[in-house]
Amino acid sequence: HVPANPPVSAFWSLTLYDSATRSMVHNPSNDAARSSYDDLMLNDDGSLDLHFGPTERGDERNWIETVPGRGFYVMFRLYSPTAPLFDGT
């Protein structure tokens, strides 16, 4: 879940990495990341929900495909973060 208006002045990105190789997840769709530059499906309040798994759930735009039997980890990056990130608001 990414709240509406994340505290960044540039953009945010989320990337899935393979636990064994430490490289981006190599999946059949050849797409391991989403960012605020993408055309994502927003919730009514401006937030969004991203989904990770081997099968699509909901809108494909918000889904990152994983590979069954392969571990992964998530890196969520905020580029040019603003004060609310640092003061917790």
N, C-alpha and C positions, 0 to 999 in steps of 0.2 A: 504494500500500500504506500503510495507516494502522496503526501498531502498537497492540497492546492497551494500554489505559490511557494515552492520550496525556496529556502534562503540563499539564492544564487543570483549574481548579476550577469553571468554568462549562460551556462547550461548545466544540466546534470546528465549522467550516463550510468547505465547498469549493464555489466558484462558478466557472463557465466564463464568460469574457467574449469577445466578438467582437473580433478584432484591428483591424478597420476602424472600428467604431463606438465601441469602448470601453464598450459596454453589454453587459448579460447576453446570452448566446447566445439568439437567437430561433429556436427549433426547433419542429417540429410537435407535440411533446409538451408544449410550453410549460413546461418545467421545466429550469432550468440549474444547480441546486444540490443538494447533499446536506449533512446535518449529523448530529451525534451525537444529535439529537432524532428523526431518522428511524428507521423500522423497517428496519434494514439487515441483510443476511445476513453473519454473522460467521464467520470461520474457526475451527477447533477451538481455537486458542490465544487467541482473543479479538480478534485483529487482523481487518482487513477489507481487501478489494481493491475499489477503485472503477474503473469502466471508462468510457472516453469513446470515442465513435465513432458513425457514422451508423446502425449496426445493433446490436441487443442481443447481448451475449455473456454467457451465464451468467444470473444472477438479475437480473431487471429492476430490482429495488430498488437495486442497486449500480451502475446504468448511468445516464449522462447522455448524451443524444442530441446529436450534433454535426451540422452541415450540410455535406454534401459541397461542396468548393470554397471554403469559408470558413475562414479561420484563427481560432484561438482561443488564449487563454491561461488559466491556472489561478491562482486566488487561494485559498490555504489559510490560514484564520485561526484563531488560538487565543485564545479569550476567557478572561480571568483566568488567564494562564499561571502555572505553578508553578515552583519553583526548578530542577527537572531540565531545563527548557528552557534556562535561562540558564547552567547549569554543564555542559551537554552530556551529562548522564547519562540 
